[in-house]
């Protein structure tokens, strides 16, 4: 494993440990009552949006989501292939080392 990968793993483990040690804060006991009252009195009003603008935004959001999905899929596949290649190289080196000892 490369030193950068080891450093990333250690950092992730350290951050997870710190997150596990954080104290959990309880919400205010009145929070649920305030939210339910607001919902019942219709304080939250839906914004009035022009349907054409809404459709355009939906299409743009869909295209951005599709592009992001394709990009992440491609990057993920490349990363997996590189990891497989590194694994094969490590196994090959290990086998060569063992055969040299025998």
N, C-alpha and C positions, 0 to 999 in steps of 0.2 A: 504494500500500500504506500502511496506517495506521502511525503510529509505534509503536503497541503491537505490531503484527504484526512490524515490523522488529526491535524489541527482542527479541521471542520467538525469532525466527530467529537473531539474533546470539547469544543465550544458548544456544540449542540447539547451534549450531556451536562455541561455546567449550567447552561441556560435552563434546561429541564429541571435540574435540581433546584435552582433558585426559584423557578415558578412553583415547584411543589412546596417550597418552604414559605411562600407568601401567605399571609393570613387572609382568610375569607371574611369579607364584610357583609353583614346582613343588611338588606334594604330596609327602609323606613317601614314601620308597621302600617302606616297610612297610605303607602304607595298603591296597593291594590284598590283601596276605596276611592282614591283620587282618580285612578284610571277608569274604573267602572262608572263613576259619576260623569266623567268627561265623555265617555262613550254613550251613555244613556241620554245626555243632554245635547248630543251631536255637536260638541265643541270642535271635533275634528271634521272639518268639511273637506270634501274632495275638491281639488282644484279644477276650475273650469278650463278645459283645454279644447282648442279647435281640433276637430277630428282629423283634418288634413295634416296639421302639424304633428298630431299624435301618431298618425300612420308613418309619416316621414321619420320621426324619431325612432319608431319601432323598427323600421327597415335599417336605419343607420346602426342601431344597437345590435340588430341581428347580424349585419355584415361584420361589425367589429368583433362580436362574439365568435363568429365563424372563423375570421382571420386569426384570432387569438388561439382558438382550438387547433387549427391546422398548424400554426407555428409551434405551439407547445407539443403537439403530437410529433412533429418532425424533430424537434430538439430532444424529445424523450427517446425516440427511436435511435437517433444518433448516439445519445449517451449510453443507451443499453448496448448497442453494438460495440462501442469503445470499451465498455466494462467487460463484455464477453471476450473481446480480444485480449484485454489485460489478464483476465482469468486464465485463458488458454496459455498465454505466455508464462504465467506463474506456475501452472501445472507442468508445462513442458520443462521449465527450469528445475522444478522439484524432481521430476522423473530423471532428468539428466544427472542431477546431483546424486540421486539414489543409485542409478546404474553405475556411476563412477565409484561409489563406495563398495559395490558388489564386485 
